[in-house]
Amino acid sequence: MFSKEQWLEILKAIIEEELGGEIIIDLENPKKGGPIKDFSSLETIGKAAATRAASFVMDMSGEDVDVNVFKIKLTSLNKLLSEASEDKKVFTKIDFNGMLSGMGVLIFTEKDAIKMGDSMLKGMFMEDPEVDVLSELKISAINETCNLLVSAFVDTFANYMETSLSMTPPEYCINDTANFLNEALKDYNINNDDLIFTFESELVSKGIDSSFEVFMAMNPESTAKLSEKLE
């Protein structure tokens, strides 16, 4: 077991690599991020959730889905926004609250959202008469996909923390990533220099010819609680 001072040095090194500059971490103040003691354990939790989420899409669409990318980041809101794309994307978001608080988001290009919506509707033996259009029916199917996938992540986190978490209904919008994240994360009173913990995963289906990102973010207090659980 590392000492508190050793964890501080390790965490500083991680943050300097992620943020490209020196960041002072207050281990006693969860608002500033708190200690992260074992990224490998958290990676295992996140990968299990991503695999479970992919299986939901396979069951609904009848097509194979692969988890192409999985990343865990401890970063600042300011750094996250600076790296965000300015391209317009389709977002569907669910907030979760309880012992852990944060949000889960599915991020599509419009083209991929249309393909995924069509595939999910066909999996439910439904057909949308509005072809090649992001119709209300397709949006409803995408929102249900978000509900299933974010539930997979939230349930996995809740089981790990031995608690239950509540979720809001999905919310759909079209926006650029920077504006979307800025508006969504500010709802959690996260300041630009606060550290937040994110899971990022890309799910790809060659059969559907579509891919999308699953983005999970938790506030600094939840980051600290996850860390304490790993002690």
C-alpha positions, 0 to 999 in steps of 0.5 A, a space after each residue: 500500500 502506497 503512503 498518502 505522499 506517494 499517491 500524491 506524487 503518482 497522481 501528479 504524474 498522471 495529471 501532468 501527462 493528461 493535462 500537459 501541465 502541473 496541477 496541484 491536487 488536494 487529497 483532502 478535498 473531493 471538490 478537487 478530485 481526490 486520490 485515484 488509487 487503482 486505475 486497473 480496477 476501474 478499467 475492469 469495471 468500465 470494460 465489463 459495463 461496455 461489454 454488457 452495453 454492447 450485448 444489449 444492442 446485439 440483442 435488440 438489433 440482431 447484429 454483432 457489436 464490438 467494443 473498439 475503444 475503451 478509455 478512462 480519463 481523470 481530467 479537468 473540464 477545461 481540458 475536456 472542452 478544449 479537446 472537444 469537436 466543433 462538429 454537430 453531433 446527435 446526443 442522447 443523455 441520461 443523468 444518474 444520482 445517488 451515492 454516485 452522480 453523473 451522466 451517461 451520453 450516447 454520441 452519434 453523427 447524424 448518419 450513424 444515428 439514422 442507421 442505428 435508429 433504423 436497425 433498432 426499429 427493425 429489431 423491434 419488428 417496426 419500420 420507419 416510413 421516413 427513410 434517411 431522415 432522423 425522424 421522431 420514430 428513430 429518435 425514440 429508438 435511439 433514446 431507448 438504446 441510450 436507456 439500455 446502454 447507460 443502464 448497463 454502466 450505471 447498474 455496474 457502478 451501483 453493484 460495485 458500490 453496493 448501492 442503487 442509483 436513480 436515472 432520469 429519462 433520456 434527453 435528445 439534442 443536436 449540438 457541437 460537443 464542446 457546447 453540449 459538455 459545457 452545458 451538461 457538466 455545469 449542471 453538476 457545479 463543476 468548475 473549469 479546473 475541477 477534476 472529473 472522472 470519465 469513461 469513454 467507449 466506442 461501440 461499432 457494428 459492421 452489420 449495421 454499418 454504424 458506430 457511436 460513442 458512450 461517454 460517462 462522466 462523474 463529478 469530483 465527489 463521486 470520483 472520491 467515493 470510487 477511490 475510497 471503495 478501492 482502498 
